[in-house]
Amino acid sequence: MPKNVNNDNSDNKKSRNIAIGAGVAVAAVLLGVASYTATKPDSGGGTVKEAAAGAAPSAEQEAGVYPELEKLARRDAKDPLARGRADAPVVMVEYADFKCGFCGKFARDTEPGLVKKYVDEGTLRIEWRNFPIFGEDSERAARGAWAAGRQGRFWQFHEAAYAEGAKEKGFGEGRLTELAKEAGVKDVGRFVKDLDSDAAEAAVKKDQEEAYGLGAASTPSFLINGRPVSGAQPDQVFDQAIEAAARQAKGKAPAGEGKGEGKADAGKGGSE
């Protein structure tokens, strides 16, 4: 059974931070300490940013954007835990836990609108990172989600696991099998085998380490083209951050870039 993340000692956490890379860790400390104001597209004021970076903030940092964090977008067209074009101008990386009530609220109330408004028309790509922080149930659910993704049903599993009342039923192995069936996973035997595999544990650990290295201390946490957004914020916060990132990306892109290429990789990153 994977180790409960709540029992990790401080030395392990330091190792995780180092593994991410000094440049990212320094900038990304904001993800753990930033307040609501850090999510505003027009946020200014450099006091916290300067303290984190150790220097006067750049123009991008003044706007709450950190290029080192933007590099964490994987943009793997075959990633089953992502949805949207691999070449989308905006990538939102989401660190979340299936036992997290606020993550569920975001999944039910906000994310469907973002998919319809930005993912479907090619502006946004959403990349999921498993960040279980609430014990063994969280760990099992994360591995179950990864296993469902192996059969192209991650987002269907995601929807089932975040349905109203789902987390109250727990995520024991029997319950995970029920969720897999509800999600349309065809080979349940394979799902159970993948769920308990070393590969599942390694994949979840990789995402955990990335989140810990960023200084993330709660779920959900997001990066929108390098802009930290913490918590299940109102819809308009995500709208503003995505639209600001899209404008910035358009300004950086050479003429003609982003049109045509990568359309074959649109959709849901391997989900069916």
Wavefront OBJ file of the C-alpha trace (Angstrom):
o trace
v 0.000 0.000 0.000
v 1.449 3.431 -0.930
v 2.649 5.481 1.984
v 0.218 8.018 3.409
v 1.461 11.446 2.362
v 0.434 12.890 5.710
v 3.186 10.833 7.342
v 6.002 12.206 5.164
v 8.777 13.744 7.241
v 10.396 17.100 6.588
v 13.467 15.543 4.974
v 11.309 13.871 2.325
v 9.569 17.146 1.595
v 12.902 18.911 1.187
v 13.989 16.238 -1.268
v 10.833 16.772 -3.290
v 11.499 20.489 -3.487
v 15.054 19.978 -4.663
v 13.921 17.501 -7.301
v 11.719 20.082 -8.997
v 14.629 22.423 -9.634
v 15.733 25.550 -7.850
v 14.422 27.991 -10.435
v 10.897 26.609 -10.405
v 10.800 26.172 -6.642
v 11.791 29.787 -5.980
v 9.133 31.234 -8.255
v 6.500 28.661 -7.362
v 6.552 29.307 -3.646
v 3.779 31.736 -4.495
v 1.431 28.854 -5.213
v 1.533 27.935 -1.566
v 1.256 31.443 -0.110
v -0.460 33.583 -2.735
v -3.765 35.119 -1.755
v -6.738 35.765 -3.988
v -5.047 38.938 -5.271
v -2.333 36.888 -6.963
v -4.957 35.421 -9.279
v -6.124 38.750 -10.667
v -4.947 39.377 -14.242
v -4.167 43.000 -13.392
v -2.584 42.366 -10.003
v 0.339 44.572 -9.170
v 2.375 45.161 -6.042
v 5.646 43.301 -5.786
v 6.190 42.839 -2.082
v 5.431 39.112 -1.818
v 6.780 38.402 -5.294
v 10.057 40.174 -4.583
v 10.455 38.293 -1.328
v 9.914 34.999 -3.121
v 12.204 35.740 -6.069
v 14.861 37.622 -4.150
v 14.829 40.417 -6.734
v 12.591 43.056 -8.260
v 9.843 41.312 -10.236
v 9.803 41.300 -14.019
v 6.860 42.666 -15.992
v 5.452 39.121 -16.263
v 5.822 38.591 -12.533
v 4.102 41.895 -11.867
v 1.134 40.422 -13.756
v 1.293 37.290 -11.607
v 2.866 35.116 -14.335
v 5.997 33.015 -13.816
v 7.663 31.604 -16.970
v 9.369 28.830 -14.994
v 5.958 27.564 -13.918
v 4.645 27.683 -17.470
v 7.271 25.082 -18.386
v 5.506 22.522 -16.197
v 2.862 22.067 -18.898
v 3.660 18.677 -20.459
v 1.713 19.117 -23.707
v 1.774 15.385 -24.399
v -0.856 14.698 -27.056
v -1.207 11.122 -25.770
v -1.698 12.056 -22.117
v -5.006 10.432 -21.039
v -5.192 12.750 -18.024
v -5.422 15.842 -20.227
v -8.079 17.310 -22.457
v -7.776 19.855 -25.246
v -5.332 20.497 -28.041
v -1.686 19.814 -27.287
v -0.862 23.095 -29.037
v -3.550 25.160 -27.294
v -2.286 28.665 -26.447
v -3.284 28.257 -22.788
v -2.598 25.299 -20.502
v -4.220 25.015 -17.092
v -2.459 22.508 -14.855
v -4.730 21.326 -12.050
v -3.433 19.722 -8.840
v -6.347 18.045 -7.090
v -7.536 15.306 -4.757
v -10.705 13.233 -5.217
v -11.436 13.531 -1.475
v -11.334 17.320 -1.660
v -14.758 18.963 -1.416
v -13.622 22.171 -3.105
v -12.091 20.143 -5.947
v -15.482 18.512 -6.395
v -17.192 21.892 -6.434
v -14.814 23.103 -9.140
v -15.311 19.899 -11.161
v -19.095 20.166 -11.016
v -19.719 23.905 -11.112
v -16.838 25.540 -12.991
v -14.880 23.094 -15.121
v -17.729 22.086 -17.484
v -18.181 25.737 -18.415
v -14.456 26.146 -19.076
v -14.492 23.068 -21.296
v -17.431 24.346 -23.317
v -16.145 27.909 -23.558
v -12.395 27.417 -24.011
v -11.378 23.776 -24.485
v -13.867 22.891 -27.212
v -12.903 25.880 -29.320
v -9.163 25.248 -28.965
v -8.000 27.996 -26.592
v -7.483 25.915 -23.441
v -5.877 22.611 -22.539
v -6.449 21.137 -19.063
v -3.768 18.867 -17.614
v -4.647 16.931 -14.464
v -2.108 16.130 -11.767
v -3.018 13.677 -9.003
v -2.263 15.359 -5.680
v -3.699 13.099 -2.944
v -3.257 14.719 0.459
v -6.064 13.183 2.533
v -4.707 9.719 3.243
v -5.179 6.215 1.891
v -8.570 6.842 0.284
v -7.064 9.724 -1.654
v -4.157 7.564 -2.762
v -6.461 4.776 -3.957
v -8.701 7.182 -5.843
v -5.696 8.738 -7.566
v -4.408 5.339 -8.644
v -7.919 4.382 -9.770
v -8.172 7.519 -11.895
v -4.806 6.744 -13.471
v -5.912 3.148 -14.138
v -9.121 4.368 -15.805
v -6.971 6.632 -17.956
v -5.081 3.575 -19.208
v -8.308 2.609 -20.953
v -9.171 6.110 -22.113
v -11.791 6.728 -19.431
v -10.064 9.123 -17.050
v -12.468 12.030 -17.531
v -15.497 9.778 -17.184
v -14.010 8.388 -13.939
v -13.261 11.978 -12.855
v -16.920 12.908 -13.370
v -18.175 9.860 -11.473
v -15.751 10.338 -8.565
v -16.714 14.003 -8.214
v -20.462 13.489 -8.449
v -22.518 14.764 -5.510
v -22.150 12.355 -2.577
v -19.420 10.250 -4.216
v -16.609 11.069 -1.807
v -18.834 10.322 1.198
v -18.993 6.706 0.022
v -15.223 6.434 0.234
v -12.778 5.029 -2.274
v -12.198 1.462 -1.142
v -11.207 -0.971 -3.877
v -14.762 -2.239 -4.282
v -16.051 1.292 -4.640
v -13.350 2.095 -7.202
v -14.488 -0.868 -9.276
v -18.039 0.492 -9.183
v -16.807 3.887 -10.341
v -14.800 2.264 -13.135
v -17.920 0.493 -14.384
v -19.893 3.725 -14.136
v -17.157 5.435 -16.162
v -17.424 2.834 -18.907
v -14.092 1.091 -18.306
v -14.365 -1.996 -20.500
v -11.797 -4.327 -18.930
v -12.427 -4.170 -15.188
v -9.919 -6.947 -14.518
v -7.203 -4.912 -16.167
v -8.364 -1.854 -14.232
v -7.927 -3.677 -10.907
v -4.490 -4.905 -11.962
v -3.404 -1.424 -13.112
v -4.787 0.118 -9.925
v -2.418 -1.917 -7.766
v 0.593 -1.693 -10.075
v 3.961 -0.125 -9.412
v 3.367 2.030 -12.484
v 0.253 3.563 -10.912
v 2.106 4.306 -7.693
v 5.004 5.854 -9.612
v 2.717 8.031 -11.745
v 0.868 9.384 -8.706
v 4.128 9.965 -6.856
v 5.515 11.932 -9.799
v 2.546 14.301 -9.704
v 2.721 14.573 -5.908
v 6.376 15.499 -6.016
v 5.722 18.155 -8.613
v 3.011 19.705 -6.436
v 5.097 19.523 -3.253
v 8.014 21.065 -5.108
v 5.788 23.993 -6.021
v 4.971 24.565 -2.384
v 1.326 23.634 -2.926
v -0.303 23.088 0.441
v -3.955 22.727 -0.488
v -6.253 21.547 -3.231
v -7.283 22.506 -5.781
v -4.297 24.508 -7.018
v -3.828 25.651 -10.596
v -1.247 27.059 -12.966
v -2.631 28.930 -15.980
v 0.292 29.538 -18.332
v 2.475 30.095 -15.283
v -0.075 32.098 -13.289
v -0.836 30.539 -9.871
v -4.502 30.309 -8.931
v -5.349 28.791 -5.564
v -8.704 27.296 -4.640
v -12.101 26.883 -6.292
v -12.366 30.550 -7.231
v -15.428 32.144 -8.864
v -15.862 31.449 -12.573
v -14.815 34.960 -13.523
v -11.368 34.493 -11.962
v -10.673 31.586 -14.312
v -12.236 33.402 -17.273
v -10.051 36.449 -16.705
v -6.873 34.435 -16.175
v -7.456 32.277 -19.273
v -8.314 35.231 -21.484
v -5.311 37.223 -20.238
v -3.054 34.218 -20.917
v -4.541 33.787 -24.390
v -3.876 37.440 -25.232
v -0.320 37.170 -23.982
v 0.274 33.948 -25.922
v -1.110 35.531 -29.080
v 1.289 38.433 -28.669
v 4.260 36.065 -28.371
v 3.344 33.704 -31.226
v 4.876 34.255 -34.683
v 2.371 35.106 -37.407
v 0.342 32.055 -38.389
v 1.492 29.908 -35.489
v -1.155 27.863 -33.719
v -3.432 27.662 -36.756
v -3.929 24.253 -38.282
v -1.074 22.410 -36.586
v -2.056 20.049 -33.785
v -5.748 19.923 -34.642
v -5.559 16.165 -34.908
v -4.569 16.124 -31.246
v -7.590 18.091 -30.136
v -10.285 16.512 -28.004
v -9.614 14.930 -24.638
v -6.009 13.852 -24.638
v -6.696 10.164 -25.126
v -10.051 9.888 -23.385
v -12.992 8.529 -25.286
l 1 2 3 4 5 6 7 8 9 10 11 12 13 14 15 16 17 18 19 20 21 22 23 24 25 26 27 28 29 30 31 32 33 34 35 36 37 38 39 40 41 42 43 44 45 46 47 48 49 50 51 52 53 54 55 56 57 58 59 60 61 62 63 64 65 66 67 68 69 70 71 72 73 74 75 76 77 78 79 80 81 82 83 84 85 86 87 88 89 90 91 92 93 94 95 96 97 98 99 100 101 102 103 104 105 106 107 108 109 110 111 112 113 114 115 116 117 118 119 120 121 122 123 124 125 126 127 128 129 130 131 132 133 134 135 136 137 138 139 140 141 142 143 144 145 146 147 148 149 150 151 152 153 154 155 156 157 158 159 160 161 162 163 164 165 166 167 168 169 170 171 172 173 174 175 176 177 178 179 180 181 182 183 184 185 186 187 188 189 190 191 192 193 194 195 196 197 198 199 200 201 202 203 204 205 206 207 208 209 210 211 212 213 214 215 216 217 218 219 220 221 222 223 224 225 226 227 228 229 230 231 232 233 234 235 236 237 238 239 240 241 242 243 244 245 246 247 248 249 250 251 252 253 254 255 256 257 258 259 260 261 262 263 264 265 266 267 268 269 270 271 272
